[in-house]
Amino acid sequence: MSDAAIATTGAPVPQTRPQSGGFWPMLWRQFRAHKGGVAGLVVFTFIVAAVFIGPYIHTIDPAKLDIRAKNQGPSWEHPFGTDNLGRDMLAQVLAGGQISLAVGMAAMLLALVVGTLVGVLSGYSRKLDGPLMRFTDLFLALPLLPLLLVIIMLFRDTLRTAFGPETGIFILIVFVIGITSWMHTARIVRGDVLAIKSQEFILAAKSSGMREHRIIIKHILPNVMSSIMVSATLGIATAIITESALSFLGLGFPPDFPTWGRLLFDGANFLQINPSRVLWPGLAISLTVLSVNYIGDAIRDALDPKALKH
């Protein structure tokens, strides 16, 4: 029995999570009961597998030009058709999915780290609570899209020169999305920390002489993990949509570096000639965002205290 699990009276303090059967097996059982979440997990797993394994099956180079086959509809050779330069649309959707998902994951991780750090420090420390929450409110009050445009215009050429056109814009897109998406996570984590830090096992840990950083790592963070997990799923969807919007505005990756948003931007001018150029990347974005949102809803319901009691 740990020193933090014993109150000053010497009696064990009940943990906030159920112990019978283990937390993760119980979470999985509750998750499986959510049909939408299971369907979302299946769809998202299929999309991830398709974009990373598909290029080994559909081996056409997404950058290969074939002017004689431009603006073709779906066929056996080109299941999603071709664009105005004869490039295979299926190969481009698969390649673009790798970039869009990578941006979504990386930006989500950055937003989670910043949001969790701000939320934990704000909820645990009274001195830092006021300044950090005013800082969070400031970011929430800023107009998101103009801010993104200004940051990209200021730093795009510098990062391209330093890291190359592809890596530089990837770092910039991930940074601007992550640094403008952490505020809601911070608010949610702060609320959870405020509720947890007044519980008996936290007071017992303090009275036993445990240091503040150990209390945060050992007791606070594990108990706010449910909120962080839900924010993670929603963060992926937000990052993918934001990257698609930036690419659609022509401020994302270069034309020869396709993402789903860039494919939408390039296909918008050919909507009447070849609607499939917009259909397939738009469908990929919609299915990914919808499936991730369903997964987030299922995780939230599975982590509901009422559900975990059963």
N, C-alpha and C positions, 0 to 999 in steps of 0.2 A: 504494500500500500504506500503511495507517494505521500510526501509531507504536505502537498497541497490538497490532498483529498481528506485531510483530517482537520476538523474544526478545533477551536481552542478548547472545547470540552473533551476532545479525544474521540468523539463519535464520527464515524465516516459520513461524509457529505455525499448525497446522491448526485451522480453525474447527470448532465443535461441530455445525454444521448443514451438510447437503449443499449444494453449490453448483451441481451439474449440473442444468440444467433449471429452477432456481429453487425456493425453498422452498414457496411457495404452490401452484404447479401440482403439485408432488410430493405435498403434503398432500391436495390434491383427488383425485388418483389413488388414494391410499390410502383416503381416505374413501369413494369410490365403490365400493370393494371390500367395504365393510361393508353388507350388505343391510338390516340393521335400522336403521342410521344413515340410509341413503337413504330408507327408508320413513318414518322419523321426521321427516326434513327435509321430505318431501312433505306429511305430515299437518300439521306445524307451520306450514308456509307456507300451506296451505289454511285453517287456523284463523285465522291472522293476516289473510289476505286477506278471509275471510268476515266477521270482526268489524269491519273497517275499511271494506270496500267494500260489504258486505251491506246496511247501512242506506240506501245510495243506490238499491238495487234493491227491497228490502222496505221501503217508505217509511212504514209505520204507526208512529205515535208510540208509543214504549214506555210513556209515561205516560197515554195516552188511556184513559179509563174507559168501559165499556159494560156496565152491570149486566145488561142483557138477555142478554148473551152470556157470562155468568160460568161458570167451571168446564166449559167445553166441551172436547171431545177434538179431535184433529187434524182439520183441514178444509182446503179450498182457500184459504179466506180467512185462516185461522189455522193454518198447517202444524204448529205445535207446541202448538196448543190455546190456552186462555186461563186466567187465574187467577181467584180468587174475586171480583175487582173487574172482570172482563172485559177486562183488559189482555192484549195479544198477547204470548205467551210467546217466540216467535221474536225479536220486536223487543227484548224484555228480555234474552234471552240474548246477542244481538249487542251491545247497549249495555253489558251487564255484562262482556262479554269485553274490551271496550276498557279498562275500568277495571282489571280483574284483570290483564291483560297489562301495562298501564302501571305498576301497583304492582309486579309481578314484575320488570320491567326496571329500574325506578328503585331498588328495594331491592337488587337484585343488583349494580348499579353502586356503590351506597354500601358494601355489604359487600366488594366487590372492592377498592375504594380503601383502606378501612381495613385489610383483611386483607393486601393487598400491601404497604402501608406498614409495618405491624408486622412482617410476615415478612421483608422486605428489611433493615430496620434491625436486627432481632434476629439474623438470620443473618450480617450483615456486621460488626456491632460487638459485640465481646466484652463491653464495658461495659454495653451495653443489653440483651444477650441474656437475662440472668437476670431483671431486673425485668419486661421485656416478656413473657417466657414465664410468669412467675408471674401477671401481669395477665391473660394469655390463659387460664391454668388457672382463675383466679377466675371468669371469664365462663362457662367450660365447666361449672363446678361449680354455677352458679346454676340454680335450677329455671326453665325457660324460660317455660312458660305462666303461672304466677303472676306472674313478673316483667313479662310483657307486660300482664297485666291491671292490675297496679298502676300502670305507666307511663301506660296509656291512661286510667285513672280519674283520675289526678292532673292530666294535661295536656290532656285532651280539651276541656273547657269553655274553657280559656284560648286554645287555638289556634282553636277555633270562633269565639270573639269577635274574635280578631285577623285571621283570614283568611277567615272565613265557614264555614258548616257543611260544605261539600263540600271546598274546598281545605284547610281546617284539618285535617280527619280524614285526607285523603290524605297530607299532610305527616307527620302523626303515625304513620300506619300504615307508611309507607315508612321512617321513622326507626326505629321500634321493631323492625321486621323486619331492617333493614340492620344495626343496632347489635348485634343478637343472633345474627347469622349469619356473622360474619367470621372466627371463631376457627379453623375447619378450613382455610380458605384461608391464614391466617397460618402455621399449622403446616406445611402443604405447601410454601409458598414458602420458609420458613426452611430446610427440609431441602434444597431445591434450591440455595439460595444457599450453604449450608455446603459442598456438593459442588463448586460452581462456583468459589468464591473461591480455592481452593487449586490451580486449574489454571494451566498455564504462561502462558497469554495474559493472565490477570489479574495474575500476578506481573510479567510483562513490562510491563504498563501502569503498575503501581505504580513499577517501577524507572525508567521513562521520565519520571517526574515528573507523570503525569496526576493531576488532583485526584480526591478520593474521589467527589464527586457525579457527575463525568463518567464515572467507572468504573461506577458504579451505573446511570446512564442509558444509557450506550453499550454496556456489556457484560453487566451482571448482568440487567437487566430483559428484554432480548431473549431471553436464554437460559432465563428462567423463564416466558416467555409461554405455553408449552404447558400448564403447570399452571394458569395463570390462565384460559386458555380453557376447560379442563375444569371448573374451579370455577364459571365464569360460567354454563355450561349447567345445572349442578346447582343453582346459586343461584336461577335463575329458577323451577325446579320447587319448591324449598323455599319461596320467597316466595309463590308462588301458593297452595300448600297452607296456609301459615300465615295468609295473609289470609282464605282460605276458612274456616279454623277460627275465627278471631276474628269474622268476620261471622256464622258459624253460631251462635256464642255470644251474638250480639246486641251485640257491642262494636265492630263495624266501621262501615261507611258507613250513613247514615240510610236509612229504608225507601224513600224516593222516589229513591234514588241506587243502582240495583241493581248488585251484583256477583254473580259466580257463587256465592260463599259466602252472600251475602244471599238469593239466590233459593232456595238450599237451606234456609236458616233459615225463610223465609216458607212454603215448600212442605211442610215437615215436618208441619205440623198438618193438611194436606189429603192426606196420603199415600194413605189408603184411598179418598177421594173421587175424587182426580185424580192418579194416580201419575206422570203425565208431567211434573208441576211439579218433581219431584225428579229424574226421569230425565234431562232435557235438560241442566240445569246440571251435574249429577254426571258425565254423559258428557263434557261439554266439559272439565271439570277433569281427568278421568282421561286423556283423549286428549292433552291438552296436556302434562301431567306425564310421561306415558309417552313421547311423542314427543321431548320435550326430553332425557329420560334416555337414550334411544337415540342421540340426536345426541351427547351427552356421551361415551357409550361409544365411538362411532365416532371421535370426535376423539382420545380417549385412545389407541385402538389405532393410529390413523394417525400419531400422534406418537411411537409406540414406536420407540426407536432401531433395533431389529432390522428393523422395517418400512421405515424411511427409508433403509436401506442398499440395498434392492433397487430 
